[in-house]
Amino acid sequence: MRVLAIDASLRHTGVAVVDANNGKPRSLYFGTIHNANSVRSSSCLVAIRDRLTELIREHEPDCCALESVIYVQSYKTAIVLGAARGAAILAAAEN
């Protein structure tokens, strides 16, 4: 089984692709989708979706694991994290 793991954030989304065939996990990709502070929030969401779409098409994962929002410092942070998670969910659903 090949898994796409995502830790969504507007500015620094963590991504990994792990292949666990034959009971032996192997990292195929890991990295961060960086969005500079100068980039508009809406453009960050598009960048997250676009890069995840590229990774999904390249690695063809069987499933996606997306980290839940556990703790947020403010409602504004929760809204931003929710939007980033939404972009990730959209990329997975479209592909």
N, CA, C and O atoms as a GROMACS GRO file, in nm:
protein
  380
    1MET      N    1   0.084  -0.118   0.000
    1MET     CA    2   0.000   0.000   0.000
    1MET      C    3   0.089   0.124   0.000
    1MET      O    4   0.190   0.131   0.071
    2ARG      N    5   0.050   0.219  -0.079
    2ARG     CA    6   0.122   0.346  -0.089
    2ARG      C    7   0.035   0.456  -0.028
    2ARG      O    8  -0.082   0.471  -0.065
    3VAL      N    9   0.093   0.533   0.064
    3VAL     CA   10   0.018   0.634   0.139
    3VAL      C   11   0.078   0.772   0.115
    3VAL      O   12   0.199   0.790   0.122
    4LEU      N   13  -0.009   0.868   0.087
    4LEU     CA   14   0.029   1.009   0.082
    4LEU      C   15  -0.009   1.069   0.217
    4LEU      O   16  -0.127   1.071   0.253
    5ALA      N   17   0.089   1.117   0.292
    5ALA     CA   18   0.065   1.176   0.424
    5ALA      C   19   0.082   1.328   0.414
    5ALA      O   20   0.179   1.377   0.356
    6ILE      N   21  -0.014   1.401   0.472
    6ILE     CA   22  -0.014   1.547   0.461
    6ILE      C   23  -0.034   1.610   0.598
    6ILE      O   24  -0.124   1.573   0.673
    7ASP      N   25   0.051   1.707   0.629
    7ASP     CA   26   0.037   1.792   0.747
    7ASP      C   27   0.012   1.933   0.694
    7ASP      O   28   0.106   2.009   0.670
    8ALA      N   29  -0.115   1.966   0.676
    8ALA     CA   30  -0.153   2.089   0.606
    8ALA      C   31  -0.129   2.215   0.689
    8ALA      O   32  -0.157   2.219   0.809
    9SER      N   33  -0.078   2.315   0.622
    9SER     CA   34  -0.057   2.448   0.678
    9SER      C   35  -0.050   2.545   0.560
    9SER      O   36  -0.004   2.507   0.452
   10LEU      N   37  -0.093   2.666   0.579
   10LEU     CA   38  -0.097   2.760   0.468
   10LEU      C   39   0.041   2.792   0.414
   10LEU      O   40   0.059   2.800   0.292
   11ARG      N   41   0.140   2.809   0.500
   11ARG     CA   42   0.274   2.851   0.458
   11ARG      C   43   0.373   2.736   0.444
   11ARG      O   44   0.466   2.745   0.363
   12HIS      N   45   0.356   2.629   0.521
   12HIS     CA   46   0.452   2.517   0.518
   12HIS      C   47   0.376   2.386   0.534
   12HIS      O   48   0.359   2.337   0.645
   13THR      N   49   0.330   2.329   0.424
   13THR     CA   50   0.258   2.201   0.428
   13THR      C   51   0.357   2.087   0.414
   13THR      O   52   0.431   2.078   0.316
   14GLY      N   53   0.358   1.999   0.514
   14GLY     CA   54   0.446   1.883   0.510
   14GLY      C   55   0.382   1.770   0.432
   14GLY      O   56   0.262   1.745   0.443
   15VAL      N   57   0.463   1.702   0.351
   15VAL     CA   58   0.412   1.595   0.265
   15VAL      C   59   0.510   1.478   0.265
   15VAL      O   60   0.632   1.498   0.266
   16ALA      N   61   0.456   1.357   0.265
   16ALA     CA   62   0.539   1.238   0.251
   16ALA      C   63   0.462   1.132   0.174
   16ALA      O   64   0.340   1.123   0.183
   17VAL      N   65   0.535   1.052   0.098
   17VAL     CA   66   0.477   0.936   0.031
   17VAL      C   67   0.554   0.815   0.082
   17VAL      O   68   0.676   0.808   0.071
   18VAL      N   69   0.480   0.720   0.139
   18VAL     CA   70   0.541   0.600   0.196
   18VAL      C   71   0.481   0.478   0.130
   18VAL      O   72   0.359   0.467   0.114
   19ASP      N   73   0.567   0.386   0.091
   19ASP     CA   74   0.524   0.259   0.031
   19ASP      C   75   0.546   0.150   0.135
   19ASP      O   76   0.658   0.134   0.185
   20ALA      N   77   0.442   0.076   0.168
   20ALA     CA   78   0.452  -0.026   0.273
   20ALA      C   79   0.427  -0.166   0.218
   20ALA      O   80   0.373  -0.251   0.290
   21ASN      N   81   0.463  -0.192   0.095
   21ASN     CA   82   0.446  -0.325   0.038
   21ASN      C   83   0.540  -0.423   0.105
   21ASN      O   84   0.650  -0.387   0.148
   22ASN      N   85   0.497  -0.547   0.115
   22ASN     CA   86   0.575  -0.654   0.177
   22ASN      C   87   0.607  -0.627   0.323
   22ASN      O   88   0.704  -0.681   0.377
   23GLY      N   89   0.526  -0.543   0.388
   23GLY     CA   90   0.545  -0.515   0.530
   23GLY      C   91   0.669  -0.435   0.565
   23GLY      O   92   0.705  -0.424   0.682
   24LYS      N   93   0.734  -0.380   0.466
   24LYS     CA   94   0.857  -0.305   0.489
   24LYS      C   95   0.837  -0.162   0.438
   24LYS      O   96   0.843  -0.139   0.317
   25PRO      N   97   0.814  -0.065   0.528
   25PRO     CA   98   0.791   0.072   0.484
   25PRO      C   99   0.915   0.133   0.417
   25PRO      O  100   1.029   0.111   0.458
   26ARG      N  101   0.887   0.209   0.312
   26ARG     CA  102   0.995   0.274   0.238
   26ARG      C  103   0.949   0.414   0.199
   26ARG      O  104   0.841   0.430   0.141
   27SER      N  105   1.030   0.514   0.231
   27SER     CA  106   0.997   0.652   0.196
   27SER      C  107   1.028   0.677   0.049
   27SER      O  108   1.141   0.657   0.004
   28LEU      N  109   0.927   0.720  -0.025
   28LEU     CA  110   0.944   0.752  -0.166
   28LEU      C  111   0.965   0.902  -0.188
   28LEU      O  112   1.031   0.944  -0.283
   29TYR      N  113   0.908   0.980  -0.098
   29TYR     CA  114   0.918   1.127  -0.111
   29TYR      C  115   0.887   1.188   0.025
   29TYR      O  116   0.801   1.139   0.098
   30PHE      N  117   0.955   1.296   0.057
   30PHE     CA  118   0.916   1.379   0.170
   30PHE      C  119   0.964   1.520   0.142
   30PHE      O  120   1.070   1.542   0.084
   31GLY      N  121   0.884   1.616   0.185
   31GLY     CA  122   0.920   1.755   0.161
   31GLY      C  123   0.815   1.849   0.216
   31GLY      O  124   0.722   1.808   0.286
   32THR      N  125   0.833   1.974   0.184
   32THR     CA  126   0.744   2.080   0.232
   32THR      C  127   0.701   2.167   0.115
   32THR      O  128   0.781   2.203   0.029
   33ILE      N  129   0.574   2.200   0.114
   33ILE     CA  130   0.522   2.296   0.017
   33ILE      C  131   0.534   2.433   0.085
   33ILE      O  132   0.458   2.463   0.177
   34HIS      N  133   0.627   2.514   0.038
   34HIS     CA  134   0.653   2.645   0.099
   34HIS      C  135   0.575   2.754   0.025
   34HIS      O  136   0.573   2.758  -0.098
   35ASN      N  137   0.512   2.840   0.101
   35ASN     CA  138   0.447   2.960   0.048
   35ASN      C  139   0.497   3.079   0.130
   35ASN      O  140   0.480   3.083   0.252
   36ALA      N  141   0.558   3.174   0.063
   36ALA     CA  142   0.614   3.291   0.131
   36ALA      C  143   0.504   3.374   0.197
   36ALA      O  144   0.389   3.371   0.154
   37ASN      N  145   0.541   3.448   0.299
   37ASN     CA  146   0.446   3.535   0.368
   37ASN      C  147   0.388   3.641   0.276
   37ASN      O  148   0.278   3.692   0.301
   38SER      N  149   0.459   3.675   0.170
   38SER     CA  150   0.413   3.778   0.077
   38SER      C  151   0.306   3.726  -0.019
   38SER      O  152   0.241   3.806  -0.088
   39VAL      N  153   0.286   3.595  -0.024
   39VAL     CA  154   0.188   3.536  -0.116
   39VAL      C  155   0.049   3.541  -0.053
   39VAL      O  156   0.032   3.510   0.065
   40ARG      N  157  -0.051   3.582  -0.132
   40ARG     CA  158  -0.188   3.588  -0.083
   40ARG      C  159  -0.235   3.450  -0.038
   40ARG      O  160  -0.191   3.347  -0.090
   41SER      N  161  -0.324   3.449   0.058
   41SER     CA  162  -0.377   3.322   0.110
   41SER      C  163  -0.442   3.239   0.000
   41SER      O  164  -0.422   3.117  -0.006
   42SER      N  165  -0.518   3.303  -0.086
   42SER     CA  166  -0.585   3.229  -0.194
   42SER      C  167  -0.484   3.164  -0.289
   42SER      O  168  -0.506   3.053  -0.336
   43SER      N  169  -0.375   3.232  -0.316
   43SER     CA  170  -0.270   3.176  -0.402
   43SER      C  171  -0.198   3.061  -0.333
   43SER      O  172  -0.156   2.966  -0.398
   44CYS      N  173  -0.185   3.070  -0.200
   44CYS     CA  174  -0.125   2.959  -0.124
   44CYS      C  175  -0.210   2.833  -0.138
   44CYS      O  176  -0.157   2.723  -0.155
   45LEU      N  177  -0.341   2.849  -0.130
   45LEU     CA  178  -0.431   2.734  -0.140
   45LEU      C  179  -0.420   2.669  -0.277
   45LEU      O  180  -0.420   2.546  -0.288
   46VAL      N  181  -0.412   2.750  -0.381
   46VAL     CA  182  -0.394   2.697  -0.517
   46VAL      C  183  -0.261   2.623  -0.528
   46VAL      O  184  -0.253   2.516  -0.587
   47ALA      N  185  -0.156   2.680  -0.470
   47ALA     CA  186  -0.024   2.617  -0.475
   47ALA      C  187  -0.024   2.483  -0.403
   47ALA      O  188   0.038   2.387  -0.450
   48ILE      N  189  -0.092   2.475  -0.290
   48ILE     CA  190  -0.102   2.349  -0.216
   48ILE      C  191  -0.173   2.245  -0.301
   48ILE      O  192  -0.125   2.133  -0.317
   49ARG      N  193  -0.289   2.283  -0.356
   49ARG     CA  194  -0.363   2.189  -0.439
   49ARG      C  195  -0.282   2.145  -0.560
   49ARG      O  196  -0.279   2.026  -0.593
   50ASP      N  197  -0.217   2.239  -0.627
   50ASP     CA  198  -0.141   2.206  -0.749
   50ASP      C  199  -0.024   2.113  -0.720
   50ASP      O  200  -0.002   2.017  -0.794
   51ARG      N  201   0.051   2.141  -0.614
   51ARG     CA  202   0.168   2.056  -0.583
   51ARG      C  203   0.124   1.917  -0.538
   51ARG      O  204   0.185   1.817  -0.576
   52LEU      N  205   0.018   1.910  -0.458
   52LEU     CA  206  -0.032   1.779  -0.416
   52LEU      C  207  -0.083   1.700  -0.536
   52LEU      O  208  -0.066   1.578  -0.542
   53THR      N  209  -0.147   1.768  -0.629
   53THR     CA  210  -0.193   1.701  -0.751
   53THR      C  211  -0.075   1.643  -0.827
   53THR      O  212  -0.082   1.530  -0.875
   54GLU      N  213   0.033   1.719  -0.840
   54GLU     CA  214   0.154   1.668  -0.906
   54GLU      C  215   0.207   1.543  -0.836
   54GLU      O  216   0.240   1.444  -0.902
   55LEU      N  217   0.214   1.548  -0.704
   55LEU     CA  218   0.266   1.435  -0.627
   55LEU      C  219   0.175   1.312  -0.639
   55LEU      O  220   0.224   1.200  -0.649
   56ILE      N  221   0.045   1.334  -0.638
   56ILE     CA  222  -0.050   1.224  -0.652
   56ILE      C  223  -0.035   1.159  -0.789
   56ILE      O  224  -0.034   1.036  -0.800
   57ARG      N  225  -0.023   1.238  -0.892
   57ARG     CA  226  -0.007   1.183  -1.027
   57ARG      C  227   0.127   1.112  -1.044
   57ARG      O  228   0.136   1.011  -1.115
   58GLU      N  229   0.230   1.164  -0.980
   58GLU     CA  230   0.362   1.104  -0.991
   58GLU      C  231   0.374   0.972  -0.914
   58GLU      O  232   0.429   0.875  -0.964
   59HIS      N  233   0.320   0.970  -0.791
   59HIS     CA  234   0.341   0.854  -0.703
   59HIS      C  235   0.221   0.758  -0.695
   59HIS      O  236   0.236   0.647  -0.646
   60GLU      N  237   0.105   0.801  -0.743
   60GLU     CA  238  -0.016   0.718  -0.746
   60GLU      C  239  -0.044   0.648  -0.613
   60GLU      O  240  -0.045   0.525  -0.608
   61PRO      N  241  -0.066   0.724  -0.505
   61PRO     CA  242  -0.093   0.662  -0.376
   61PRO      C  243  -0.228   0.591  -0.374
   61PRO      O  244  -0.320   0.626  -0.448
   62ASP      N  245  -0.238   0.489  -0.288
   62ASP     CA  246  -0.364   0.416  -0.270
   62ASP      C  247  -0.459   0.489  -0.176
   62ASP      O  248  -0.581   0.476  -0.187
   63CYS      N  249  -0.402   0.566  -0.085
   63CYS     CA  250  -0.485   0.641   0.010
   63CYS      C  251  -0.409   0.763   0.059
   63CYS      O  252  -0.290   0.782   0.033
   64CYS      N  253  -0.482   0.846   0.132
   64CYS     CA  254  -0.425   0.971   0.182
   64CYS      C  255  -0.453   0.981   0.332
   64CYS      O  256  -0.564   0.954   0.377
   65ALA      N  257  -0.352   1.020   0.408
   65ALA     CA  258  -0.368   1.045   0.552
   65ALA      C  259  -0.344   1.193   0.575
   65ALA      O  260  -0.237   1.246   0.544
   66LEU      N  261  -0.443   1.260   0.631
   66LEU     CA  262  -0.436   1.404   0.653
   66LEU      C  263  -0.446   1.433   0.802
   66LEU      O  264  -0.542   1.392   0.868
   67GLU      N  265  -0.346   1.502   0.855
   67GLU     CA  266  -0.346   1.531   0.998
   67GLU      C  267  -0.465   1.618   1.036
   67GLU      O  268  -0.499   1.713   0.966
   68SER      N  269  -0.528   1.584   1.147
   68SER     CA  270  -0.640   1.662   1.198
   68SER      C  271  -0.590   1.787   1.270
   68SER      O  272  -0.474   1.794   1.312
   69VAL      N  273  -0.677   1.884   1.281
   69VAL     CA  274  -0.645   2.003   1.360
   69VAL      C  275  -0.674   1.968   1.505
   69VAL      O  276  -0.789   1.945   1.543
   70ILE      N  277  -0.570   1.964   1.586
   70ILE     CA  278  -0.584   1.923   1.725
   70ILE      C  279  -0.597   2.044   1.817
   70ILE      O  280  -0.684   2.047   1.904
   71TYR      N  281  -0.511   2.141   1.798
   71TYR     CA  282  -0.509   2.258   1.886
   71TYR      C  283  -0.483   2.381   1.801
   71TYR      O  284  -0.394   2.380   1.715
   72VAL      N  285  -0.558   2.485   1.825
   72VAL     CA  286  -0.533   2.612   1.755
   72VAL      C  287  -0.530   2.725   1.857
   72VAL      O  288  -0.598   2.720   1.959
   73GLN      N  289  -0.451   2.825   1.826
   73GLN     CA  290  -0.433   2.937   1.919
   73GLN      C  291  -0.548   3.036   1.912
   73GLN      O  292  -0.576   3.106   2.010
   74SER      N  293  -0.615   3.043   1.798
   74SER     CA  294  -0.724   3.139   1.782
   74SER      C  295  -0.818   3.090   1.673
   74SER      O  296  -0.785   2.999   1.597
   75TYR      N  297  -0.934   3.150   1.666
   75TYR     CA  298  -1.029   3.110   1.562
   75TYR      C  299  -0.975   3.143   1.423
   75TYR      O  300  -1.006   3.072   1.328
   76LYS      N  301  -0.896   3.250   1.410
   76LYS     CA  302  -0.838   3.284   1.279
   76LYS      C  303  -0.742   3.174   1.233
   76LYS      O  304  -0.741   3.138   1.115
   77THR      N  305  -0.663   3.122   1.325
   77THR     CA  306  -0.572   3.013   1.291
   77THR      C  307  -0.651   2.890   1.249
   77THR      O  308  -0.614   2.822   1.153
   78ALA      N  309  -0.760   2.862   1.318
   78ALA     CA  310  -0.844   2.747   1.284
   78ALA      C  311  -0.901   2.761   1.143
   78ALA      O  312  -0.908   2.664   1.068
   79ILE      N  313  -0.943   2.881   1.107
   79ILE     CA  314  -0.998   2.904   0.974
   79ILE      C  315  -0.891   2.884   0.867
   79ILE      O  316  -0.918   2.822   0.764
   80VAL      N  317  -0.772   2.935   0.890
   80VAL     CA  318  -0.662   2.921   0.794
   80VAL      C  319  -0.623   2.774   0.778
   80VAL      O  320  -0.605   2.727   0.666
   81LEU      N  321  -0.610   2.702   0.890
   81LEU     CA  322  -0.576   2.560   0.882
   81LEU      C  323  -0.686   2.481   0.812
   81LEU      O  324  -0.659   2.389   0.735
   82GLY      N  325  -0.811   2.517   0.839
   82GLY     CA  326  -0.923   2.451   0.772
   82GLY      C  327  -0.919   2.472   0.622
   82GLY      O  328  -0.949   2.380   0.545
   83ALA      N  329  -0.882   2.592   0.579
   83ALA     CA  330  -0.872   2.620   0.436
   83ALA      C  331  -0.760   2.538   0.372
   83ALA      O  332  -0.776   2.485   0.263
   84ALA      N  333  -0.645   2.529   0.440
   84ALA     CA  334  -0.533   2.450   0.389
   84ALA      C  335  -0.570   2.302   0.381
   84ALA      O  336  -0.536   2.235   0.283
   85ARG      N  337  -0.639   2.252   0.483
   85ARG     CA  338  -0.685   2.113   0.480
   85ARG      C  339  -0.783   2.093   0.365
   85ARG      O  340  -0.781   1.989   0.298
   86GLY      N  341  -0.868   2.192   0.341
   86GLY     CA  342  -0.964   2.183   0.231
   86GLY      C  343  -0.896   2.173   0.096
   86GLY      O  344  -0.939   2.097   0.010
   87ALA      N  345  -0.788   2.249   0.076
   87ALA     CA  346  -0.712   2.242  -0.049
   87ALA      C  347  -0.651   2.103  -0.066
   87ALA      O  348  -0.647   2.049  -0.177
   88ALA      N  349  -0.603   2.045   0.044
   88ALA     CA  350  -0.544   1.911   0.039
   88ALA      C  351  -0.651   1.806   0.009
   88ALA      O  352  -0.629   1.716  -0.072
   89ILE      N  353  -0.766   1.818   0.073
   89ILE     CA  354  -0.876   1.724   0.049
   89ILE      C  355  -0.923   1.734  -0.095
   89ILE      O  356  -0.952   1.633  -0.158
   90LEU      N  357  -0.931   1.855  -0.148
   90LEU     CA  358  -0.971   1.875  -0.287
   90LEU      C  359  -0.875   1.805  -0.382
   90LEU      O  360  -0.919   1.736  -0.475
   91ALA      N  361  -0.746   1.822  -0.360
   91ALA     CA  362  -0.646   1.756  -0.447
   91ALA      C  363  -0.663   1.605  -0.444
   91ALA      O  364  -0.658   1.540  -0.548
   92ALA      N  365  -0.682   1.550  -0.324
   92ALA     CA  366  -0.699   1.405  -0.313
   92ALA      C  367  -0.829   1.359  -0.379
   92ALA      O  368  -0.831   1.256  -0.447
   93ALA      N  369  -0.936   1.434  -0.360
   93ALA     CA  370  -1.065   1.396  -0.416
   93ALA      C  371  -1.067   1.404  -0.569
   93ALA      O  372  -1.130   1.322  -0.635
   94GLU      N  373  -0.998   1.502  -0.624
   94GLU     CA  374  -0.995   1.519  -0.770
   94GLU      C  375  -0.910   1.414  -0.839
   94GLU      O  376  -0.926   1.389  -0.959
   95ASN      N  377  -0.820   1.352  -0.765
   95ASN     CA  378  -0.727   1.258  -0.826
   95ASN      C  379  -0.746   1.119  -0.772
   95ASN      O  380  -0.675   1.027  -0.814
   0.00000   0.00000   0.00000
